[in-house]
Amino acid sequence: MNLIEDAVAVTAGPSERTPLDRLLGNLASEIYHASGLWWLEDSFGWRCAELFTVDVDPDTRVFEIGSAMDWTNLCRDYPLEVTWGIQNTWHACTGRHGKWLIPDWSQVSRDFDAVHPTVPGCLGTAGKVLDLGDGFATLLAGWDPDEAYWLRGGSRPSEESTSWHQREEDNLWVRGTGKLPDPQV
């Protein structure tokens, strides 16, 4: 299983939350920590993964989400109203009736190559209704901590990879291919 290809295939439809071209892995620390496996919001039942290091161009322009203010600034600076597409879902999650904004990724990509929610930025912001004024609000939803979301070039998966699997007895991710249960049983 190639985690990158599978994740892109799963998220290749319209998305109201995150940029579509997700490159799973982390930007702030070495891939060996595999934070993308530990903090993946929607795992789709994955039990094994092949992780690649990412070679990042030193001139890459990255927008860091380190706080709720960073996310609200991104939404204010590059607004895209998505009320029509997410009102029911976000109302069910938050109880809020009203208009919703997210960043317009096509506009963000003019100024940044990637968006990176830091661990504190993501965990301290995710799921909170953030008021933007004029009846608008936003929500950081569908993001994984310490994961880079690439909007443009600037990164390439290296040819080196590491296999990981999730142990059945304690659900911990460990290096190595492991033995997965036979799906036919």
C-alpha positions in Angstrom: 0.0 0.0 0.0 1.4 3.4 -0.9 0.0 5.8 1.7 0.5 8.9 -0.4 -1.2 7.5 -3.5 -4.1 6.1 -1.5 -4.6 9.3 0.4 -4.7 11.4 -2.7 -7.1 9.0 -4.4 -9.4 9.1 -1.4 -9.4 12.9 -1.2 -9.4 13.5 -4.9 -13.1 14.7 -4.9 -14.4 18.1 -4.0 -13.3 19.0 -0.5 -14.7 21.8 1.8 -11.8 21.6 4.2 -8.3 20.9 3.1 -6.3 21.3 -0.2 -6.7 18.2 -2.4 -3.1 17.5 -3.1 -2.1 16.2 0.4 1.3 14.8 0.8 1.2 12.8 4.0 4.2 13.2 6.2 5.5 15.9 8.4 7.5 19.1 7.6 8.8 20.1 11.0 10.5 16.8 12.0 12.0 13.8 10.3 9.6 11.4 8.8 10.9 8.7 11.2 8.6 10.0 13.9 5.6 9.2 11.6 3.4 11.8 13.2 1.1 11.5 10.1 0.2 8.0 11.3 -0.3 8.8 14.9 -2.5 11.9 14.3 -4.3 11.1 11.1 -7.9 12.4 11.6 -9.6 9.9 9.2 -7.5 6.7 8.9 -10.0 4.7 6.7 -8.8 1.6 8.6 -5.2 1.6 7.3 -3.1 -0.9 9.2 0.1 -0.5 7.2 1.9 2.3 5.4 4.9 3.1 3.3 6.3 6.5 4.3 8.7 8.6 2.2 11.0 11.4 3.3 10.3 14.6 1.5 12.9 16.7 -0.2 11.9 20.3 0.2 13.3 23.2 -1.9 14.9 25.7 0.5 12.9 28.5 -1.2 9.6 26.9 -0.5 7.1 29.5 0.9 5.2 27.8 3.8 2.2 29.3 5.6 2.5 28.1 9.2 -0.8 27.6 11.2 0.5 28.0 14.7 -2.6 29.4 16.3 -6.3 30.1 15.7 -5.3 33.6 14.7 -3.2 32.3 11.9 -6.1 30.3 10.5 -8.5 33.2 10.8 -6.0 35.5 9.0 -5.7 33.0 6.2 -9.5 32.9 5.9 -9.8 36.7 5.9 -6.9 37.2 3.5 -8.1 34.6 1.0 -11.9 34.2 1.6 -14.1 31.6 0.0 -17.7 31.3 1.1 -18.6 27.6 1.4 -21.9 27.9 3.4 -23.9 26.1 0.7 -21.6 23.0 0.8 -20.9 22.6 4.5 -23.8 24.3 6.4 -25.5 21.0 7.5 -22.3 19.2 8.4 -20.7 22.1 10.3 -24.0 23.0 12.0 -24.3 19.4 13.2 -20.8 19.5 14.6 -21.0 23.0 16.1 -24.6 24.0 16.6 -23.9 27.2 14.7 -26.3 28.6 12.1 -24.6 31.1 9.8 -22.2 31.7 6.9 -18.9 29.9 6.7 -15.6 30.8 5.1 -12.5 28.8 4.3 -9.3 29.8 2.5 -9.6 29.9 -1.3 -6.7 27.5 -2.1 -6.3 28.8 -5.7 -5.6 32.3 -4.2 -3.4 31.0 -1.4 -1.3 29.2 -3.9 -0.3 32.5 -5.5 1.6 33.4 -2.3 2.5 30.1 -0.7 3.6 26.7 -1.8 2.4 24.8 1.2 0.3 25.2 4.4 1.6 23.6 7.5 -0.6 23.2 10.7 1.8 22.8 13.6 0.9 20.4 16.4 -0.1 23.2 18.8 -1.8 25.2 16.0 -3.9 22.3 14.8 -4.7 20.8 18.2 -5.5 24.2 19.7 -7.7 25.3 16.8 -9.4 22.2 15.3 -13.1 22.0 15.9 -13.5 25.5 17.3 -15.9 27.9 15.7 -13.8 31.0 14.9 -15.7 34.3 14.4 -14.6 36.3 11.3 -17.1 39.1 11.7 -19.9 40.2 9.4 -21.8 37.0 10.2 -19.0 34.7 9.0 -17.1 32.0 10.9 -14.6 29.3 10.1 -13.6 26.0 11.4 -10.3 24.1 11.1 -11.6 20.7 10.1 -10.0 17.7 8.3 -6.4 18.7 9.0 -3.8 16.5 10.6 -1.2 18.0 13.0 2.3 18.6 11.6 1.3 17.6 8.0 2.3 19.7 5.0 -0.5 20.4 2.4 1.2 21.2 -0.8 -0.5 23.7 -3.1 2.3 24.0 -5.7 5.7 22.4 -6.4 8.5 22.7 -3.9 8.6 19.1 -2.6 9.3 15.7 -4.0 9.0 12.3 -2.3 12.5 10.8 -2.1 13.2 7.3 -3.4 13.8 6.1 0.2 10.9 4.8 2.2 10.1 3.1 5.5 7.5 0.5 6.0 5.2 0.8 9.1 2.4 -1.3 10.5 -0.1 -1.0 13.3 0.1 -3.7 15.9 -3.2 -5.4 16.7 -2.5 -5.9 20.4 -2.0 -2.2 21.3 -2.6 -0.2 18.0 0.9 1.3 18.1 2.6 2.1 14.8 6.0 0.4 14.5 8.5 0.1 11.8 8.5 -3.0 9.6 6.0 -4.6 7.4 4.3 -6.8 10.0 1.8 -9.4 9.1 -1.7 -8.2 8.3 -4.7 -10.5 8.8 -6.0 -12.3 5.7 -9.1 -10.3 4.6 -10.7 -13.5 3.3 -10.9 -15.0 6.8 
